Amino acid sequence: RILGEYPKSFGASDPTNLGRGRLIPTTSWDALWHGVAQWFGIDTPEEINAVIPNNVNFGCRLYTDSDLYQDGTHSISGCGGQLMNFDLGMFIAEPRYLTGIEQ
């Protein structure tokens, strides 16, 4: 099963393709690890914030243990209503390698 959005194309015209085999992911690691943490029993907001501090930035785009495992029991409060889709673009004037300091 693929979580997130599979690239529509691996060609240069796909907005997630940076070239030379590099793709911008559509799903954050935080979204996936949120569900894994719940499966391990970390389920209060305080515990989740300690383990995955960026989870507050993703709202309903987080996965719960119910999304990842058959016996999952959690859901995200306030989610499940009307879906809103939007296009996200990333514009890079010129691709470059990061310097040692930037890495």
Buried (B, 14 or more C-beta within 10 A) or exposed (E): EEEEEEBEEEEEEEBBBBEEEEEEEBBBEBBBBBBBBBBEEBBEEEEBEEBBEEBEEBEEBBBBBBBBBEEBEBEBEEEEEEEEEEEEEEEEEEEEEEEEEEE
